Amino acid sequence: MQAVFGTMVFGDLIERYPYFVRTSEFLEKSSFFFKKTLQRIRILHPNYEWAEKTCRDAFELCGRDWQAYLGNAYKLVDFSVEFLRLQALLEKTGRYYCANFREVEEKVYNNKDRTLRGAPYMWALYFSQVFWETHHRVFKFFLSDFVSTKQEQGHALEVPLGTGIFVTHFLLGNRLWKGVGVDLGDTAIDFTKSLLALNNIGPTRMTVLKEDLYRYKSDFGYERIMCGEFLEHVEDPLAALKKLHSLLNPKGKVFVTVAVWASMIDHIFLYKSAEEVRAHIRAADFTIEKELVQNVFESGRPEQKKTPINYCAILSK
Ligand SMILES: C[S@@+](CC[C@H](N)C(=O)[O-])C[C@H]1O[C@@H](n2cnc3c(N)ncnc32)[C@H](O)[C@@H]1O
């Protein structure tokens, strides 16, 4: 069987990666935002095995119900359209929709009229990892440069968890390591627990805590910390970076991703350039070991100010 997309023939792609290809097709048909998704992802030399596993895991988490699965994948369409709308507002006003955490709680987390919160929001985040090109590249970078440790045993922390996809794959790649996950939100905790259980990572290997990062204490320093898309969600990102520094073992490494000038409904701290993120990283006494800095729109450039950027780096002390 052959899958044909436009003028391109994808050979046996659909046979080898059916969940990934079928989800791509669904997204392509669902929205202009995902037009030619498969062609676009293919150009980045994707990690097909991981993309397929991520979709297959989602299918399992949806009780092997294809309609429920597609309904959850569609949350990414809603999320993406909302991003475009809020981004237009940011370009006009120069501000994010929410200015502080209290506003986020009121307008997003506790807003009963909002459908894209709780589990639907987690599903959007989860699928973005594969089907947003910037997020896909980030995960490839994470797998190649962060998951492959030379250390046989150690302790890894993910904060905040969100879907828990980073720590799950870290522990799958490092079978003798133990993990801890911290997040304030109940849905993040529940989603992570389901993903871990599906991957046979039990409580003896991974502890999941409902806790505020600023209050979290540990008796030991972590050898690896994953902190995805957090600094833009808080009022004081420098304090969060300093906290991560205090939780890291002297020889440890941190994997961090940060949204710059990219408007989501729950973003608070407005970084206007990658250089502003680097300034905070250095002020928290970290060294930048390696970076992946991507412009979200084709018209932008990674070092431009006031254009959406996905900043990602590996840090050490
Ligand atoms: C956009 S998600 C990021 C999740 C994930 N790390 C990723 O890269 O997809 C932001 C998460 O931060 C959590 N959060 C917000 N403030 C927090 C805090 N002070 N301590 C711990 N978690 C927090 C929220 O509950 C939410 O799950």
The ligand as an SDF file (V2000), in Angstrom:
LIG
                    3D

 27 29  0  0  0  0  0  0  0  0999 V2000
    2.7930   24.3390   29.5210 C   0  0  0  0  0  0  0  0  0  0  0  0
    2.8320   23.1750   30.8110 S   0  0  0  0  0  0  0  0  0  0  0  0
    4.4450   22.5350   30.5220 C   0  0  0  0  0  0  0  0  0  0  0  0
    4.4720   21.0830   30.6780 C   0  0  0  0  0  0  0  0  0  0  0  0
    5.6630   20.2920   30.1540 C   0  0  0  0  0  0  0  0  0  0  0  0
    6.8530   20.4910   30.9320 N   0  0  0  0  0  0  0  0  0  0  0  0
    5.9260   20.5020   28.6790 C   0  0  0  0  0  0  0  0  0  0  0  0
    7.0270   20.9160   28.2950 O   0  0  0  0  0  0  0  0  0  0  0  0
    5.0100   20.2610   27.8740 O   0  0  0  0  0  0  0  0  0  0  0  0
    2.9580   24.1440   32.2610 C   0  0  0  0  0  0  0  0  0  0  0  0
    2.7130   23.3420   33.5500 C   0  0  0  0  0  0  0  0  0  0  0  0
    3.2200   24.1180   34.6480 O   0  0  0  0  0  0  0  0  0  0  0  0
    2.4870   23.7670   35.8060 C   0  0  0  0  0  0  0  0  0  0  0  0
    2.8120   24.7910   36.8190 N   0  0  0  0  0  0  0  0  0  0  0  0
    2.5360   26.1170   36.7590 C   0  0  0  0  0  0  0  0  0  0  0  0
    3.0600   26.7490   37.8250 N   0  0  0  0  0  0  0  0  0  0  0  0
    3.7030   25.8060   38.5710 C   0  0  0  0  0  0  0  0  0  0  0  0
    4.4750   25.8290   39.7820 C   0  0  0  0  0  0  0  0  0  0  0  0
    4.6790   26.9710   40.4440 N   0  0  0  0  0  0  0  0  0  0  0  0
    5.0070   24.6690   40.2460 N   0  0  0  0  0  0  0  0  0  0  0  0
    4.8020   23.4990   39.5780 C   0  0  0  0  0  0  0  0  0  0  0  0
    4.0860   23.4250   38.4270 N   0  0  0  0  0  0  0  0  0  0  0  0
    3.5420   24.5460   37.9280 C   0  0  0  0  0  0  0  0  0  0  0  0
    1.0660   23.7030   35.2900 C   0  0  0  0  0  0  0  0  0  0  0  0
    0.2410   22.9410   36.1460 O   0  0  0  0  0  0  0  0  0  0  0  0
    1.2710   23.0360   33.8960 C   0  0  0  0  0  0  0  0  0  0  0  0
    1.1210   21.6220   33.9840 O   0  0  0  0  0  0  0  0  0  0  0  0
  1  2  1  0
  2  3  1  0
  2 10  1  0
  3  4  1  0
  4  5  1  0
  5  6  1  0
  5  7  1  0
  7  8  2  0
  7  9  1  0
 10 11  1  0
 11 12  1  0
 11 26  1  0
 12 13  1  0
 13 14  1  0
 13 24  1  0
 14 15  1  0
 14 23  1  0
 15 16  2  0
 16 17  1  0
 17 18  1  0
 17 23  2  0
 18 19  1  0
 18 20  2  0
 20 21  1  0
 21 22  2  0
 22 23  1  0
 24 25  1  0
 24 26  1  0
 26 27  1  0
M  CHG  2   2   1   9  -1
M  END
$$$$
